[in-house]
Amino acid sequence: MFKATVPTRDAESARRGFLARYSAGTRDLYELDLRIYFQWCTAEQLDPLDVRRADLEAFVEWLMTVRGNGARSACRRFQTVRSYLRLAVADELIDRDPTHMVRLPKWTADREKIAWLTPIQVARLQQVAADTSPAHRALVDLMVVLGLRVSEACGVQLDDLTEDPSGYTLLSVRRKGGKITTEAIPVPLLRVLDAARDGRTTGPLILTRAGNQQTRNGAYDWIKRLCRKVGLPAEIHPHSLRHTAVTTLVDAGLPMHEVQAFARHADIRSTEWYYRRRGTPDQHASHIAARMYAAVA
């Protein structure tokens, strides 16, 4: 097998071509995954494009034992590497797919451990956010009312707010993957956004104390601090608010396909996964079956 201590020109070209297919946070995540993979290949004196199944299984094992990634994270990082290598096959940089038959660790996700907020907890979070600053409240409401991702909320510009002929204020949102969608702003949220922009007509909506556009990492810090003030669970983070928005709508009786459209999910299974309400014995479907049988007895 060809050995190398640095990535070859083809490997670097393939990496640039792969990353060019993505944007924003997705690109950043995949770029980190490939950086880790390339560093491992360099340490192992492997060309990133000239690997075998056993090499990739060793990489996954290294992720878990040396980097301390859990099974789920290791599998996700491997999926990035798999896509990178399969694109290299499609581009005829390599003639075979080395990811075929790679054995991956098994993992399961406990839905009960995914954090979300009840309406009462949301109200408490909104109040402490408003007491902190209009920008804090706007950040919280964009995620828990509109269901925006944290990067989408931080990226909102005042120029993105427009008014349609019927009088509704609309917000153009640059979604994951670069797609632009238009969202209607309910009146309570509009009041929150007006307070945050404070008479400004251009520039970012969410500003830090220094007057700069808030970042994804900064927003995480804001939410964590607000949750500590309210006494909410430590595992609450910005994406918990998106889970909360989906759960609130389903609990309110909105059909799942409409909630899917609200969340801008391509697959309704993603929306179902976001639904966080914990079942109770009185909600079990067997009660409906029993009533149906009793009605005809």
N, C-alpha and C positions, 0 to 999 in steps of 0.2 A: 504493500500500500504506500502511496506517496505520502511523505511526511513533510510538515512545514511548521515553522515556529510563528509565522505571521500569516494572516488570511491572504489568499491569492487575489489577483485582480478580478477574476470571475466571481469569487465569493463576495467581494465588496460590491461589485456591480449588481449581483443578485440581491444583496441587502438593500441597496438604494432603490432598485426597481420594486422590490416588495413593499418598502415603506412608502413609496410614492403613491401607492394605491389607497392610502388611508390619510386621515387628517386629525388635527386637534388631539384630544385625549387618547383616542384609540392608537394613533400613530406613536404618541409618547410611550404608551404601554408596550406596544410591540417593539419599539426601538430599545427599550430597557431589556426585554426578553432576549432579543438578539445580541445585545451587548454582553449579557451574561453568558449566552451560548458561545459567542466568539471568544470570550476570555477563557472559558473552559477548554475550548478547542486549542487555543494557544498553549495553555498549560499542559495539555495532553499531546502536544505536537501533532495535531490533526488539522487538515484543511477542512473548514466548515462544510464544504461541498463533497468531500471525500470521506464519508463516514459509513459505517455499517450498522446493521440492527443492534448488534451487541454494544457498539459505541454509544448509541442513543439510549439504550437501557442503562448504561453506566452513567450517562449524563443525568437521567432522571433520578437515579440513586444518589448521585452527588448533590443534586438539589435538595434532597430530603435529609441526607446525613451530614453534609458540610454546611450548606446554606441555611438549613433549618426550615425549609419550606414544608408545609403540610402536604398530604397526598393530593388534595384538590388543587393547591397552588402549583405543585410540580406538574400535574397533568395539564393545567392551563398554559403554563410556560412551554410545555412540550408541544401543545397544539399550535403555538406560534411558530416554533421551529419546523413542525410538520408542514404548515402552509408555506413557509419559506422554501423548503426543499422541494415541495410539489410544484411550486411556481418555477423553480430552477429546472425541473424536468420539462415543464411546458415550454420553457424558453430554450430548451435543448442545450443547457449548460452541463447537465448530467443526463445519463441515459437510463437511469433506474430510480425508483422511489425507495430510499433506504428505510422509510418509516413503516413499511409494510410488515405486519406481524410483530411490531414492537409491543412488548408486554408492559402495561402500565399498572400502577397500584390502584386498588379499588378504594372508593370513598363514598360516603353518603352524607347528605346535608340534612341537618335537623331543623326543620321549619320553625320549631318552637323557639329556637335560639336567635332567630332573626328579629331584631328590635323594631318596634313601631310604637306609635302613640295613640292613646284614646282621645276622643274629642276634648275631654276635660284637661288632659295633659297638654294638648295643642293650645288650648286657651291660655293656660299658665305660661307656656313658652312664648306665645305671642305677646303677652303682657310684659314679661321681663325683657323681651326684645325691644318693645316700644319704649320701655323705661330706659333702655341703654342708649339707643339712637334710632332715628328714622331709617337709617341704612340697615341696621340689624333687623328691624321689623320687616322691611321690604324683602330682605334675603329669605327670611323664614317663610313669608307668605308666598313668594314666588314658587317655593318648593312644595309647600303643604297645600296651597290652593290651586295653583296651576300644574303641580306635579312636575316641575322642571328639575332636571339634573343640576347638580351644584355648578358645574362648568357653564351650563346654559344660563343659569341665574346670574352668575358673575359676569357673563358676557353681554348682558342686556345693555343696549345703548339707548339714550333718550330719543335718538332719531328713529328707533325701531317702533316707537309709539305713534300711531296714526288714528284718525277718526273716520269711520265709514259714514255714508249718507244717512243712515238711520240714527246716528248719534252715538253709537257704541265706540269705545276706545279699543283699538286692536293692537296687539303686540306681535311683531315678527320675531320668531325665535330661530336661531341657527341650531338645529338639532344635531345629535350624534350622526356622524357621517357627512355633515355639511348641508343636509337638506333644510330648507327654510319652510316653516309652518306659520300660520297666523292663528293667534289665540285671542278670544274675546275676553276683555277684562271686566269682571263684575264690579259694581260700584264700591263695595267695601275695600276691595283690593286697589281700585283706582285712587281712593283717598290715601292709602298707604304709600303708593308710588308717588303721588303728588308731594307728600311730605318729604320723601327721600330726595326728590329732585330739587326741591327748595327754590323754585323759580328758574332753574337752569333749563336750557333748551337743547343743548348738545353735550356729548361726552357720555361716559359710563354712568349708569344709574346707581350702582352700588360702589360707594367710595369709602376708602379707609379714612382714619383720622387724619392722615397726612395728605389726603386729597387724591390718592392714587386709586386706580381701578382695583377692586378686590380680586384676589386670586383664589383658585381652588383650595390651595393649602391654607390660605388665610381664612376662608369661609369655614373650613373644618374646625379651625381654632375658635372662631366665633361661636359656632354651634356647641362645641364642647363646653365652652365657658358658660354659655347661657343655660345649658342643661345642668351644670353643677349648681348654678344659682337657684334653679327651680327644684333641685333634688331629683331630677329624672335619672333613669338608669345610665350607668357609665357607658354602656355599649351603644347608646344612641349616637348616630352620626348623620350628616346631611342626607344620605340616601335613604335613611329611615323615614324621612319626611315624605319622600316619593312613595314608599310602601304605604305610609299612612294615608296619603291622598287616594290611592287606589282602594284601600280597605274601606275608607269612609264612603266612597261612592257606591261600592258594592253593598255595603250595609244599608245605604239609603234606598236601595232597590233599583239602581241603574243596571240595566242588562250588561252582562259581561262584555259583549261585543262593543257596546258603547264606551265602556271603561277602557277597552283596548284602544279604541280610537283616541280617547282622551290622553292615554299614556303614550301614544304613538308607537305601540309595539307591533312589529311585523307579524309576530306569532302570538295567538291568544294564550298559548301555554305560558308565555312569559307573564302575561297579566294574571293568570291563575296563580302563578308562583308568587307574585307580589301581594296577593290577598293574604292578610296576616291574621284575620280574626280566628281566635281559638274556639274550637267546637266545644259544646257542653252536652251532657247526656240528653237534655230535653230537645236538642236540635237534631238528634240522630234520625236518619231516614226511616228507621224501623217503626217509628210512631205513625208516620203517614201510611205505611203498609198496613199496620194494625187497624187504623181507622177505616181504611178502605174495606178490609175484610169484615170488620164489624158491621159496616153499613149494609152489607148484603147478606148477613147471617140471618 
